[in-house]
Amino acid sequence: MTSDAAVPASETGAATSAPPGTPTSAPPGTPTSAPPGTPTSAAAGTATSWTAPTTTGTAAGTTDPPEILEELAWALPAGTLVTDPDVVAGYRCDRSGSPDPGWPVAVVRAASTGEVQATLRWASRHRVPVVPRGAGTSLAGGSMAVDGGVVLSTERMRAVAVDAAAGVAVCEPGALNAEVKAAAAACGLWYPPDPSSFEICSIGGNVATNAGGACCVKYGVTTDYVLGLQVVLADGRALRLGGRTVKDVAGYDLKRLFVGSEGTLGVVTEVTLRLRPAPPPAVTVVATFPSVGAAGRAVSAIAAATRPAALELMDATAVRAVEQQLRMGLDTGCGALLVGRADAGGDRGRADAAAMAACCEDGGATEVLATDDPDEGEQFMAARRMAIPAVERLGTVLIEDVGVPLPAVADLVEGVAGVAAAHGTTIATIGHAGDGNFHPLVVFDRRDPDATARAERAFGAVMDLALALGGTITGEHGVGTLKRPWLASQLGDDVLDLQRRIKALFDPLGILNPGKGI
């Protein structure tokens, strides 16, 4: 059996080692044993029947692959199965920086639905855990490898075909969000969901987490654009769910069950996406506030008065970090900055922008400006998208993803500031303020055990705060591994039990992305 040489990071979307700033301790709030109610049987989520041979200092089983890996190699085209430890290492981690990734025995770089089917039939036969992986940009640990398992990468499945007459794009899961947007734009159409990582994240990953982005406040999230899916179950059966029609109520809407399931129910190998006509050029409103609480109250007022195409918030720490990197003249003395957009066009668009500006002024903004220059408006949106990379330059970052009802936005952002003060740690708050989805970024020095402990407690306190405000522990990044300790608190035991029964129905051996999501 042969293995591939290393491929460049630009092709795989994966680093060849743990990302800079990866914590060395357990995830914040991670219990020392399994969370209450965690299943212990294979059928409930853990594959137990095959333990791969291990080799000290290298990936488990890579120096002397067991016979069952030879069986998989024969079932796949040459070069599809990778066992080279140096290449395998690049598939262990994702962008979450979650600590202690597992050592998979191999990586399958599938190029077709048939190859995914062959891999999952083999895995079910031998009860080998399989971690589906797109571009590896998960911020919740959803594509972290597990010991003795196989990483099933869809990075080679990149086809995008647009049917302009039907207003749909049929995509393979490895296609990047930006590639789908470009293909749609070439036909005069638009694919709205726009995660900040849209240039590097994959459509398959977007489906797995039900990704959103800045424009979802007006246009909705990924699930609102999924008309059909092809999904391969753990036993290798390929299902077609939904199709190309806008309306379809034949039977249960199973495709929506798979959207947001984080690869725990099946592996998506094709997505049919609904496209829209491109909106008119946007008017962009930018406002600075003396405090993050004032900005939060303005957000609630805007949401009650109009429906922006985007409404993004950065607190003082985030603004300073972005300005230090971009040098674009942002007010580093402000308490918070809001960026709103109105894209209805014409008089309606100008009226929506004026309504946003009025809410900001009434809310005590220190400065408000509006521009209909597309390039200038995009610069402000680019500044918001740069926030996470800019804050990551300050130290190790634990990235939150909480959501609250719109009337509670000010309570959340003020509460996060209080959590930062109480725990003696830095938290930069950014987010999709218009729909109440925020990303508090907990910054710390991972070389300092005390700072690490304070950051982990702060991470948990923010989760508790969001739940106390009637919110959620994740709005778009997924549960992954980082959020699992809080899932039962949000869902309750009965709902969590029902979710585990659904998991067992689709994946009775528990081989698909074990330890993630539920």
N, C-alpha and C positions, 0 to 999 in steps of 0.2 A: 504494500500500500504506500502511496506517495502522499506528500503533503506540500501545500503551496509555500512559496517564499513569502516573506512579509510584504504586505501591500501598504501603500502610503496612507497616512491618516486622512488625507483629503478624500480618499476613495471610501474608506470604511466609516468615517465619521467617529472613529474611536481613537482614544489615546493609547499609546503602547505601554503606559504605566498609569498608576493612579493619578487623577487630576491634581494640579497644584492646590495645596490647601486641604487635601483630603483629611478628615479627622482620623485620629488613631484610636479613639475610644468608641464605645458603643454609641449608637444613635441616641439623641436626647430622648429621655423618657423610656428607653428600651428596658423592659423588665429582665431580671436575671434568669427567669424561666419563661416558658411560653405564656402569652396572655391568657387570662381566664377564658375558658371555653374553647381554646385552640384544639382542633381535632388531633388525635394521636394515631388514627388509623390511616393506612394508605388511601383508602377510598375517600377520606375527608380532606386530603390535600398533601400528603407526604408520600413520595415514592420510597420504598424501603427494601425492595427485594434484591437489588444489585448494589454492592459496594465496590466501587472501582479500586484497582490497585493504586497505591500512592508511591510517589518518589520524592524524597526529601528535597525541598528547594525548587521543585519544578511542578508543573501541572500534574494533577493526579493522572496516572496511567499513560502519560505521553511518551515515556521512553520505551515502553513495551506494550503497545495497545492490545487489549484482550481480543479474543476471537470474535466477539460480537461486534467490535468496531470494524473488523475486516468484513463482516457480513453487511454492515451499513455501507462501507466503501464500495462493495460490489453492486449495491442497489442504486448508486448515484453515479452521475457522470464523473469522469476523471477531474480532479482538482476541486470538486465540490466539498469534500470532507477535508478539514484542516486539523492536523494534530501537532504541528510545529509549536513547541512551547512559547517561543517568542511571539508568534502570531496570535496564539490563543490568549496570551496575556493581555493583548489589546482589547479583548472582548469581555474581560472580567468586570470592569467598572462602567458606570454611566456618569453623567454630568452631576448627579446629586452629591458625589463625593462620599457616599455612604461607606462606612468603614468595613473592613473584613469581608471583601468579596470572596466568593467561592472560587475554586479551581475547576473549571469544566474539563472533561477529558477530550473534548473536541469541539470544533465549530463547523456547522454546516452552512455554507453560503449558497442558499437555494436560488435557482433562477427560474423556477416554474412551480405551478400548483402541484404537478406530479412529483416533484422532488420534495416538497413539503409533505405530501402524503406518504411517500416512501419513508421519510424520516420519522414521522409520527407512528406509522405502523410498526416500524422497528422499535421505537421507544416504548410503545405499549406492550409489544411482545416481551421485552426485557425489563420493563418497568424502570426506565431511565428518565430522570427529570429533564424537561426541555424548557429552556428560557427563550421565548421569542424576543427578537431584538430588531429594531429599525436602525435609526441613526445614532442611538446611544445617548440621546439628549435628555433623558428622563431626569427630572429634578426631585423625584421622590424615591428613587431606588428601584423603580419598576422593572429595569432590565439588568439588574445586578446578577451575575452568574452564581450558580450554586455548586457546591462540591460534588464531583462525580457525575455531573449532568452534561448536557449538550446545549450549546448556544445555537439557536436556529436564526440565522441572520437573513433578512430579506433585502439587504442593501443592493443586490444585483437585480432585483425586480423593479425596474424603473420606468416601464412603459406608461405613457400618457396619451390617450386618444380623445380628442374633443369632437363631439357631434353638435355643431352649432345649431342645426335645425331643431334638434331635440332639447338643446340647452343643458347638455350633460357632458361630463368628462369621465371616462372609464380609466382608472388608474391602478397600477400595481402598487403594493404597499411601500416599496422602497423609494418611490418618487418623492422628492422634497416638496414641501408646501410651496416654495418659491417657483419650482418647475411647473406645478399645476397652475399657479397664478399666471405665469408667463405664457403657457399654452392657451389658457382661456383668453388672455388679453390679445393674443395674436388673432383670435377669432372675434374680437370685439366684445368679449364677455368678461365676467369677473367671478373669482372664487373668494368670498368674503373672509372666512376665518383666518385670523392673522396673529398667531402667537408671536411674541417678541423674537423668538428664535426661528421665524419662518424661513430664513435663508438656509438653515442647517437641519431643521427637524423634518421627519418623514410623515407622509400621509398615514401610513400604518400606525405610527406612534400617536398621531393626532386622533385617530379612531380609537386606539387603545385607551386613551385618557380623556376622550371627549374634550379636546383642547378648545380654548376660546381665543382670547386676544382683545385688543383695544376696541375693535368695531363690534364686538358681540353685544354690547349694550343696546345697539339698534338692530343688528342683523342676525343675532343668534350664534350658537356654537356649532361644533362639528356635526353633531347628531341632526341638526336642522337641515343639513345639506346631504346627508347620506340617504340615497334612494335605494341602493342595493348593495349587497355584500356577497362575496364568495368566501366561505370560511371552512377550514379543515379542522375537524374534530380530533380529539386525542387518539381515536382509533383509526384515523386516516380517511374517514368519510368526508367528502367535499359537499357542502350544502350551498345552494343559492337561495338567498333571502332577499325579498323585495325585488326590485327590477328597475325599469326606466320610466315608470309612470309617476306622475306627481301625487296621485291619490291611489291608495291600495290598502284595503282593510280586509283582505282575505286571510282569516286566521289570526293568530297572535302575531304581533309585530316583533318577531324574534330579532330582527336586525338591530333594533334599539337595545336589546339585551346585551349584544356583543359590543356595542359602542360604549366605551368606558369600562370594559371588563378587564383591562390591563393584561390581556393574554392569558387569563386564567380559565377561559371557557373554550377557546379555539384560536387558530391562527388565521388572520385575515390575509387572503391572497389576491383579492381584487375588490375595488371600491367604485361604485357608480355614484358620482357626486352631482348634485344640482348646481347649475351656474346661474348667474344673474346678469342683467345688463349693467355695465359700469355706471356708477353714480356720477352726477355732475361734480365739478371741482369743489372742494370744501372751503368754507371760511373757517379759519382757526382763531380761537380766542385763548389768550394766555393771561393768567392773573397770578399775582403774588399776594401772599397773606402774612400777617404778623405771627400767626400761630397755626399749627396743624389742625387744631380744633376748629378754628374759624373756617379753614378750607373745607373741613369735613361737613360743617353745617351748610356751607354754600353748595356742596355736592347734593345734599338732600333737597335743598331748595330748587336746584336746577332740575333734578329728576322729577320733581313735582310739577314743574312749569313747562318742560319741553322734553324732547327725546333726542339727545345729541347722538351724532354718529360715533363719537368717542369722547370720553371724559376721564383723563388720566391724572394721577396725583403723585408728586414727589415731595417728601418732607425735607427739612433743612439738610440733614446728613446726606441724603441722596443728591440734592441739588449741588452741594459743595463737591461731592465726589465726581459728578458728571462734568461740572465746570473745570475742575482740575485736569480732566482728561481732554475735553473738547475745546476749552477756551473760547466759548461762544458768547460770553457776556451775560450769563445768567446772574441774577441777584443772589449772591451767596449770603447776604444778610437776612434774607426772608425766612419766615417760619415754615412755609410750604409754597408749592407752585402747582397750579392746575393748568392743564392743556385740554381744551374742548374743541370739538369740530362739529360743524353743521354742513350737511351735504345735500340738502333738499334742492338746492339750486335756486337762482332768481330771487324774487322778493321773499319767498318762503325761507330760503336758506339764510338770507340776511336777517329776517325776523327772528329765526331760531338763534342765530349768533348774538343778536341784540338782547334776547331774553337771557342767554347765559351770562353775558356781560353785566346786565342789570342785577342778576342774582349775586354775582361776585361783588359788585359795588355795594349792594345792600348788606352783604355779609362782611363788610369791612376790609375788602381787598385794598392793598396799598397802591397797586398799579394794575390796570387792565388795558390790554391792547388787542386789536383784531386785525387780521390780514386775510385778503383773498388771494395773495400770491402763493401759488402751489409750492414753489421751492422753499419759501420762507416757512410756510406751514409744515412742510415735511421735515425741516431742520429741527423744529420743536418736537415733533413725534420721534425723530431719530434720537434726540437727547433722552427722551423717556425710555426708548428701547435700549439705550446704552447704560441704563442705571445699574443693572445687575453686574455686567462686566466692570463698571467703574467702581462699584462698592467692593467687588472681589479683590481689588488692588489694596484694600485697607486691611485685609487679613483673611482668615478662614471664615466662610459664610455658611450658615445654616439657613436655607431658603424656605420660608413659610408660604402657605397658600390657603388663606382662610377667607371665608365670606360671611357677611352679615346682612340682614335686611337693611334697605336703604335708609330708613329713619335712624338706624344705629351706627351710621358711618362715623360721626364725630365721636361717639362713645368708644368705638374701636380704636381709632387712631390716637385719641388722647389716652386710652387705656394702655396701648402699646408703649407710648412714651413713659407712662408710669411703670410698666414692667421693666423697661430698660433702666430707669433710675433705681428701682427697688433691688435689682440684681447686679447693679454696677457693671453693666455691659452696654455696648453700642448696638442700637437697632435702627437701621435705615428703612423707613416705610415707603413703599411705592405701590401702585396698583391701578387696577381698572375700576376707578372710583365710581363710575356711572352705574355699575351693577353690583357694587358692594364687595368686589373681590380684590383682596389686598395681599401683597407679598412683603411682610416684614422680614428684613434681612438681618439676622443675628450675627454680628461680627465679633470675632475673638482671636486670640493668639493660641493656636493649638499646642504650642510648646509649653504653655503655662497651664498646669493641671487645674489650678484654682479658677483661672479664667474660663477654661473649658467647662468646668462644673457649673459655673454661674451661667454660661451661655446655654447649656443644656436645660437648666431649670427655667431660664427665660423662655426658651423654645416651648416648653410644656405649659408655661403660664399663659403664653399667647394663645395656645390651643384652647386652654380652659376658658380664657376670656371670650373667644369667639363663640364657644358653646353656650356660655352664660348669657350672651346677647342674642341667643336664638339662631346662631349661625352654623357654619359647617367647617370641618377641619380641612377640606380641600374643595376648591372651586373648579380647578382645571388641570392640576398636576397629577392627580390620582393619589391613592393611598400608598402604593408601593410598599417599601419596608419602613420608611420613616414615620408614617402616620398610624400604623397598625395598633399601637398601644392605646390610642384614643378612639378607635372605631366603635367599640362596644358602647362607650359613653354617649356617642351620638346616635347610634342606631337602636340600641337596646338589645337585650338577649334574644327576644323572639324574632326580630328582623334579621339579626345576625345568623340565627339558626336556619332561617328560611334561605338566606343567601348561601349558606354552606350546603344545604340540600340541593339547591340549583347547581352549584359547583359539582357536587357528586353525580348529578344526573348527566352532565355533559362530559365530565372527566372523572369517571368512577375510580380510576387508579391513582388519581391525584398527581399526575406527572407534569401538568402544565403550569409553569411559573410558580412552583411551590413556595410558600412563605411570603407571597405578595398579595396585596389587595384585601383579602378577607382572612 
